[in-house]
Amino acid sequence: MKYVALAIALVLMLGATAGASARPNVLFVCVDDMNDWVSCLGGYGLKAHTPNIDRLAGRGTLFTAAYCTSPKCGPSRAAVLTGLRPTTTGIYDNVQWLRPHRPDVKTIPQHFLAGGYYVAGAGKVCHHTAGNNPPDQWSEFFDQVYDDPWDRPDRTNYPRVVVTDPPPGFPFNGITPHQHEMDWGSPPLEESKYGDVQATDWIIRRLADQRDRPFFLAAGLFHPHLPWLCPPRYFDAVDPASVVLPPIKEDDADDLPAAARALIRPQRLELAKRFGKQAESIHAYLSAIAFADAQVGKLLDALDESGQADDTVVVFWSDHGWHHGEKGHWMKSTLWERATRVPLVIVAPGVTQPGTRCDRPVNLLDLYPTLIELCELEAKPELEGASLVPLLADPAAKWERPSVTTWRRGNHAVRDERYRYIRYHDGSEELYDHQSDPHEWTNLADRREHAALKQRLARWMPATEVDPAPGKDAYQFDLKSYTWTRKSDGKRLQ
């Protein structure tokens, strides 16, 4: 650690001498629901169209075994931005608010703001901007713009799409009756009007600004979250003939405990099959990935054109993965590999070497302490992740921490370099050997010879778990004043 700190300090000192910021800038790029189907990870062979994510990976360190802290948008993003596990904050699902429950917790944007940075964001950085994105954590913020060509009348609580004036061709995938968010295709919308394009362009304009302090810019891309809507050229970028269904074992669920089987949501998969559109849905998902990749490319080009690339840490991550039928599931919100493994790339000038790969199991929870060390911000010992700087300096460095993922209270998965061990709230278990079983088809948890292995991995699971934080059932949120009113006693919180 000492030589890493000295190297970073030397690079920053030389940069300051050359007139650059004393501390590096940060470009923080997140995408939604993107599993490991990017070419540089090989999760879908080499068939995914991700030249820009691959280009970014060629500039720094690609983590090949990165995992989310929780496999759903709200708890995953809360964990990344606070550096705390769901078992500490109580944010286990999407319908909970952090601020009224834990006003003491300082997010990454707040910490950078307090450290003297210009801090701006756009799009989906927090889970659904209304209620989970307090404006006081940003210098500026450009709100998320939805691509749905219909109304969302209730953005202050967990939003649901209400189709009030459907455009011609809706639903675009031809599946009727329309299922919430289950759609894909190209609506009658100019490319410049898409939410991700608007967010990307807004961040690009901030990259071009001249200022006397370093910046932290967060670009939150909604794709490839459902609905998979994007301009036709991104559907054309993915050859439909290259689409293959994921490997599926028909009796895969037979050796799962009841708590695991309860997570499986086959309804949308069965619907896609009934309409003969399972392969088409995968093509649409890959097209949405291509659309997100194009925005990443625009950001990289703008960073290069700004002349600040050599002084900017770039982080690219996805909040969780997505099942396309594996284990009969078509969604996120499981503790298996498909829902938890994510792309993660970090480029840290003066620390990372171009085109390096790190196979150590890491967690998105590690991003907060990593950025603190890279940017020399005030330490926060309460953070529950570990700085990845040693691995950025040497991807083969010793790393004894496995990755831990939590889905709701009492359910945890531990992933080391070979095994995935899952234990549910009722004590039931799963154990997979990824060396011989990469698809997690054979549950080894009941085999006596693995008792010591399970005990070793279980030691990494959270020792304590707080109750779930109150959500919309306990609070009434007002967007205009950005305050919460507790329903039980009428107390207003800010």
Summary of the structure (lengths in Angstrom):
residues: 494
radius of gyration: 21.9
end to end distance: 39.9
largest distance: 64.7
contacts: 1677
relative contact order: 0.19
helix: 32%
strand: 17%
